[in-house]
Amino acid sequence: MIPGLLQTERYAKALMQAWLPQVDESVARDRANMRAERQQTLYADNPVSVSAVVGEAALRQLVGGADTMIDQLEHLNAMSELANVTVQVLPFSAGAVPALGAPFILLSFAEKEEPDNAYADYMTGCVYLEDASEVESYSLNFGALQDTALSPAASTEFIESIAGELRAR
């Protein structure tokens, strides 16, 4: 799926509504508010940096329907114009790639005493990995994904072409 920091509200809501068991409306609202607060860190005086490699499947899965996805794809391209955001697409044509089917996030901190972490979601929770050798494995795989993915400029064009396909339906 599209990384949380880069999701539109409609896309995020459609994802939340799809999960079973469905959460109470107040829980969904609280989660949406937390996501919106985290997204504000992209616009802060000292904004967080995001480098995302997004699989083509995430761009083609009609989460929330065609209109929601068109908005999401346009938003993704708009976010990639920020100096602190890089988006690369991993097209189906890349074939088997490192970490296929195992989405993860690498967290790096400005404070040197804070070690990098890897983070992965699963159906009922998440795990943070701090062991240096494990984090190094995730870092190597992320680098390989970046090397395999389309360039940021080609990714923008690719995302726009998918949005164009949806508009033409």
Beta strands, then each sheet from edge to edge (+ up, - down):
strand 1: 50-55
strand 2: 85-90
strand 3: 105-107
strand 4: 117-122
strand 5: 125-129
sheet 1: 1+ 2+
sheet 2: 3+ 4- 5+
end
